[in-house]
């Protein structure tokens, strides 16, 4: 008779959670993310290539209508707070990194890396924040959604995520 250990059950649950996430992202596509008001101010070098300034000026009202439609979109993916990992809102991260700063450390296949500072009381810590920009810089947004899930798998697998400076998103 074979018994399943707690670790194996935890790994199975993580895999199922990632697969559920993959399916939800494939169903939703990237539109709920794209049509958020904060994206209107993003520099043209990372925005959706279809949202160039010429089109933006002509379709700004359309953009606002789409933002209104998605402003209360329920992503239905609750964050899991593990150890000292802190869940941050977009405005929290904007305060830490100043996303409007043109000095992006690195662009990746599925997002960007920003340097920032977390201030807690009198203590300041330098951090790097990774964003997942589902629609850029790749032309195939669905590939970015898959890459996003692959990266989540990396951060949640304690057998793979051994680097001391990577956040551990597992128990």
C-alpha angles and dihedrals in degrees: 000000000000121000126198118228124223089250092053091048090050091050091048091051091049091051091050091048091051091049090051089050091049091052094047092050092048090050095046098039113196100294098102087056096042094050098061117117093237089066091062090072097046117116116264093242092075106025122103105293088229089060098067119157094261092055091038092058092048095044104034092118090051089051091052091049091051090047090052090052093052100035093099095035110147109222088188093208109121116205118242112221108214122186110312096346108128122209109228130192121226090260091051090053092044088056091049097046109016093228090202089067107111090216101097111174095214141346114222133191091269106023149331139286119227129188115227146157128241113207117199111172107309093337120099123192128186113229140174117225121201119207123199107220100190096195102042152110089351120075091218105069093186089062089055090054090054092046089051090056091047090054091048088052090053093051093046098048110088091193091060105029099072101134110116093223097051118093113250111226097182137084 
